[in-house]
Amino acid sequence: MMDAFQTMVKYYNTCENKDTNYQIIEYILKHIDTINNMAITQIAEETYVSKPTITRFIRKFGYKDYDDFKKSIYNTYYKNFNSSFRLTDNQMYVLEKEPKKFLDEYADSICDAINDFKNHFDYTKIDFLIDEMMSKECGIFAYNQPLNCAMEIQNDFFMKNKIIYVGESYSKQLEIAKSLTKNDLAIIMSNYGNYFSEYKEIKDILIQNNVPIILITLNYHSPQLLNFKDIIYLSSQPFTSVGSYPMKLFTEYLVRRLRVKYK
């Protein structure tokens, strides 16, 4: 549950130092490499709080229990670097041994992805999507960098007196999913089309409620296992390591188009 960790970090970056949860988070961050081997009583003792306080802390940030918390922190800390940044073994080697060459190649791949979007993207899908979002109850589901794009879209729709639902935590996204019906709309923003593999419970709820789903993705080979209302591809070919740059461009264009389309 990467979003739970991010929520915890966001709390750490915004609350006062004297806050008890701040002090617990700081301890966790300082010992992130060894938390998996700690008993809950040890964390409580080291942070000068009770065991029930740690239990409440864990649930506050979306973890089911202490074992779930430890497993999630472990996966966050030990998450494979290659997988996280989608780098091949050769790219990893170049990054380590020839950093300038890697930078040049990485920048070129981003430019290629942006140009591919510019040259091949069906911009009429933007107007279709905006109209759908304006006419229906709509929730956007995303995590990591695409979640920032979702929140940017949400803010601009607010300026048009339209509520778009975005959850920054897993529990909030789950709540939004449960509230949607077959007459509403769910939008999945996922760079590589793997949102549902991370959040299967949300997928099951949306399918059970027959909610129309639009997937926005960079992954040209996204498996069409679900009966999506539409899939909006941000590229005409696979770009496996360019991150959220095409998604960001899509977002920037969408919010600008919204402002002139609905004056």
C-alpha positions as semicolon CSV with decimal commas, in nm:
position;residue;x (nm);y (nm);z (nm)
1;M;0,000;0,000;0,000
2;M;0,230;0,268;-0,132
3;D;-0,044;0,532;-0,092
4;A;-0,058;0,465;0,284
5;F;0,314;0,534;0,307
6;Q;0,275;0,851;0,101
7;T;-0,011;0,965;0,324
8;M;0,213;0,909;0,622
9;V;0,493;1,113;0,463
10;K;0,247;1,390;0,372
11;Y;0,136;1,404;0,734
12;Y;0,500;1,422;0,842
13;N;0,561;1,714;0,606
14;T;0,262;1,917;0,726
15;C;0,210;1,859;1,098
16;E;0,395;2,016;1,388
17;N;0,703;1,849;1,535
18;K;0,540;1,809;1,875
19;D;0,258;1,600;1,727
20;T;0,274;1,241;1,856
21;N;0,214;1,095;1,511
22;Y;0,494;1,312;1,374
23;Q;0,734;1,164;1,626
24;I;0,624;0,808;1,544
25;I;0,663;0,870;1,170
26;E;1,006;1,020;1,220
27;Y;1,115;0,713;1,414
28;I;0,984;0,489;1,137
29;L;1,164;0,687;0,867
30;K;1,490;0,678;1,061
31;H;1,459;0,300;1,104
32;I;1,284;0,210;0,781
33;D;1,543;-0,057;0,703
34;T;1,487;-0,244;1,030
35;I;1,118;-0,189;1,108
36;N;1,035;-0,529;0,963
37;N;1,230;-0,694;1,245
38;M;1,078;-0,489;1,526
39;A;0,797;-0,586;1,758
40;I;0,518;-0,335;1,808
41;T;0,622;-0,300;2,173
42;Q;0,970;-0,190;2,069
43;I;0,838;0,094;1,856
44;A;0,606;0,198;2,139
45;E;0,893;0,202;2,388
46;E;1,129;0,385;2,153
47;T;0,871;0,656;2,081
48;Y;0,750;0,681;2,443
49;V;0,390;0,588;2,366
50;S;0,166;0,294;2,449
51;K;0,108;-0,010;2,232
52;P;-0,258;0,093;2,171
53;T;-0,129;0,429;2,044
54;I;0,083;0,252;1,783
55;T;-0,216;0,037;1,688
56;R;-0,432;0,349;1,639
57;F;-0,150;0,510;1,441
58;I;-0,130;0,212;1,207
59;R;-0,504;0,212;1,140
60;K;-0,512;0,590;1,098
61;F;-0,282;0,562;0,798
62;G;-0,472;0,282;0,629
63;Y;-0,291;-0,031;0,742
64;K;-0,504;-0,326;0,854
65;D;-0,282;-0,431;1,143
66;Y;0,081;-0,435;1,254
67;D;0,178;-0,723;1,026
68;D;0,027;-0,542;0,728
69;F;0,216;-0,229;0,830
70;K;0,551;-0,410;0,854
71;K;0,499;-0,590;0,524
72;S;0,410;-0,265;0,348
73;I;0,709;-0,078;0,488
74;Y;0,935;-0,368;0,390
75;N;0,800;-0,368;0,033
76;T;0,837;0,009;0,013
77;Y;1,199;0,001;0,131
78;Y;1,311;-0,304;-0,063
79;K;1,110;-0,243;-0,376
80;N;1,327;-0,339;-0,668
81;F;1,490;-0,027;-0,814
82;N;1,483;-0,162;-1,168
83;S;1,112;-0,238;-1,140
84;S;1,024;0,095;-0,981
85;F;1,188;0,295;-1,259
86;R;1,126;0,029;-1,525
87;L;1,491;0,011;-1,625
88;T;1,648;-0,283;-1,805
89;D;1,969;-0,437;-1,675
90;N;2,155;-0,264;-1,956
91;Q;2,005;0,073;-1,864
92;M;2,104;0,016;-1,503
93;Y;2,458;-0,059;-1,613
94;V;2,475;0,258;-1,825
95;L;2,330;0,465;-1,540
96;E;2,602;0,339;-1,308
97;K;2,899;0,346;-1,546
98;E;2,809;0,614;-1,801
99;P;2,573;0,861;-1,631
100;K;2,596;1,127;-1,904
101;K;2,506;0,873;-2,172
102;F;2,211;0,759;-1,961
103;L;2,091;1,118;-1,915
104;D;2,110;1,182;-2,291
105;E;1,922;0,863;-2,374
106;Y;1,662;0,919;-2,103
107;A;1,598;1,277;-2,218
108;D;1,567;1,156;-2,577
109;S;1,315;0,889;-2,477
110;I;1,103;1,150;-2,298
111;C;1,113;1,375;-2,605
112;D;1,017;1,080;-2,826
113;A;0,721;1,000;-2,600
114;I;0,604;1,363;-2,599
115;N;0,635;1,387;-2,978
116;D;0,450;1,058;-3,017
117;F;0,167;1,200;-2,807
118;K;0,164;1,521;-3,012
119;N;0,161;1,339;-3,345
120;H;-0,073;1,048;-3,273
121;F;-0,305;1,137;-2,989
122;D;-0,673;1,172;-3,082
123;Y;-0,744;1,510;-2,923
124;T;-1,119;1,472;-2,983
125;K;-1,119;1,221;-2,697
126;I;-1,044;1,511;-2,462
127;D;-1,372;1,685;-2,544
128;F;-1,559;1,357;-2,512
129;L;-1,402;1,294;-2,171
130;I;-1,472;1,646;-2,046
131;D;-1,838;1,621;-2,148
132;E;-1,870;1,281;-1,976
133;M;-1,716;1,420;-1,658
134;M;-1,935;1,727;-1,658
135;S;-2,257;1,532;-1,710
136;K;-2,205;1,249;-1,460
137;E;-2,096;1,175;-1,109
138;C;-1,731;1,098;-1,159
139;G;-1,446;0,953;-0,957
140;I;-1,081;0,946;-1,065
141;F;-0,865;0,663;-0,936
142;A;-0,485;0,676;-0,940
143;Y;-0,176;0,636;-0,726
144;N;0,178;0,774;-0,722
145;Q;0,246;1,045;-0,983
146;P;-0,083;1,009;-1,177
147;L;-0,264;1,089;-0,852
148;N;-0,114;1,439;-0,868
149;C;-0,253;1,471;-1,220
150;A;-0,594;1,356;-1,096
151;M;-0,591;1,621;-0,824
152;E;-0,497;1,890;-1,076
153;I;-0,792;1,790;-1,294
154;Q;-1,018;1,788;-0,988
155;N;-0,915;2,142;-0,894
156;D;-0,995;2,278;-1,239
157;F;-1,337;2,113;-1,245
158;F;-1,405;2,276;-0,907
159;M;-1,362;2,610;-1,085
160;K;-1,645;2,506;-1,316
161;N;-1,877;2,424;-1,022
162;K;-1,835;2,054;-1,086
163;I;-1,742;1,806;-0,815
164;I;-1,498;1,534;-0,920
165;Y;-1,411;1,279;-0,655
166;V;-1,045;1,193;-0,595
167;G;-0,915;0,992;-0,302
168;E;-0,562;1,050;-0,176
169;S;-0,578;0,739;0,041
170;Y;-0,678;0,382;-0,037
171;S;-0,967;0,399;0,210
172;K;-1,104;0,712;0,042
173;Q;-1,074;0,559;-0,304
174;L;-1,257;0,254;-0,174
175;E;-1,534;0,478;-0,039
176;I;-1,565;0,656;-0,374
177;A;-1,579;0,327;-0,562
178;K;-1,863;0,205;-0,339
179;S;-2,061;0,524;-0,404
180;L;-2,057;0,500;-0,785
181;T;-2,335;0,334;-0,987
182;K;-2,396;0,226;-1,345
183;N;-2,508;0,582;-1,422
184;D;-2,178;0,732;-1,309
185;L;-1,822;0,723;-1,437
186;A;-1,491;0,591;-1,306
187;I;-1,166;0,713;-1,461
188;I;-0,845;0,519;-1,405
189;M;-0,524;0,715;-1,460
190;S;-0,239;0,464;-1,475
191;N;0,089;0,517;-1,662
192;Y;0,138;0,149;-1,732
193;G;-0,218;0,022;-1,699
194;N;-0,155;-0,170;-1,377
195;Y;-0,382;0,017;-1,134
196;F;-0,622;-0,275;-1,092
197;S;-0,340;-0,519;-1,026
198;E;-0,250;-0,300;-0,727
199;Y;-0,606;-0,231;-0,612
200;K;-0,809;-0,543;-0,689
201;E;-1,080;-0,469;-0,432
202;I;-1,163;-0,140;-0,603
203;K;-1,176;-0,319;-0,939
204;D;-1,417;-0,579;-0,800
205;I;-1,647;-0,313;-0,655
206;L;-1,661;-0,112;-0,978
207;I;-1,735;-0,424;-1,180
208;Q;-1,999;-0,543;-0,932
209;N;-2,172;-0,205;-0,950
210;N;-2,151;-0,201;-1,332
211;V;-1,975;0,136;-1,324
212;P;-1,855;0,252;-1,669
213;I;-1,475;0,273;-1,664
214;I;-1,240;0,479;-1,879
215;L;-0,872;0,388;-1,863
216;I;-0,610;0,653;-1,941
217;T;-0,273;0,491;-1,989
218;L;0,063;0,508;-2,159
219;N;0,086;0,132;-2,184
220;Y;0,002;0,049;-2,544
221;H;-0,022;-0,320;-2,455
222;S;-0,267;-0,285;-2,166
223;P;-0,459;-0,613;-2,154
224;Q;-0,825;-0,543;-2,227
225;L;-0,950;-0,791;-1,971
226;L;-1,227;-0,560;-1,859
227;N;-1,513;-0,419;-2,061
228;F;-1,387;-0,062;-2,051
229;K;-1,613;0,211;-2,180
230;D;-1,301;0,346;-2,347
231;I;-0,923;0,324;-2,328
232;I;-0,743;0,650;-2,395
233;Y;-0,389;0,565;-2,500
234;L;-0,123;0,832;-2,453
235;S;0,117;0,668;-2,697
236;S;0,106;0,471;-3,020
237;Q;0,395;0,248;-2,916
238;P;0,546;0,119;-2,592
239;F;0,746;0,367;-2,384
240;T;0,843;0,174;-2,075
241;S;1,064;0,411;-1,876
242;V;0,949;0,768;-1,933
243;G;0,739;0,799;-1,620
244;S;0,448;1,043;-1,607
245;Y;0,555;1,295;-1,869
246;P;0,287;1,198;-2,126
247;M;0,025;1,181;-1,848
248;K;0,127;1,527;-1,733
249;L;0,099;1,665;-2,086
250;F;-0,243;1,503;-2,123
251;T;-0,352;1,662;-1,796
252;E;-0,221;2,008;-1,886
253;Y;-0,402;1,998;-2,219
254;L;-0,726;1,869;-2,065
255;V;-0,752;2,142;-1,802
256;R;-0,677;2,413;-2,059
257;R;-0,938;2,273;-2,294
258;L;-1,188;2,259;-2,005
259;R;-1,142;2,628;-1,935
260;V;-1,227;2,736;-2,292
261;K;-1,493;2,471;-2,356
262;Y;-1,697;2,555;-2,044
263;K;-1,665;2,931;-2,000
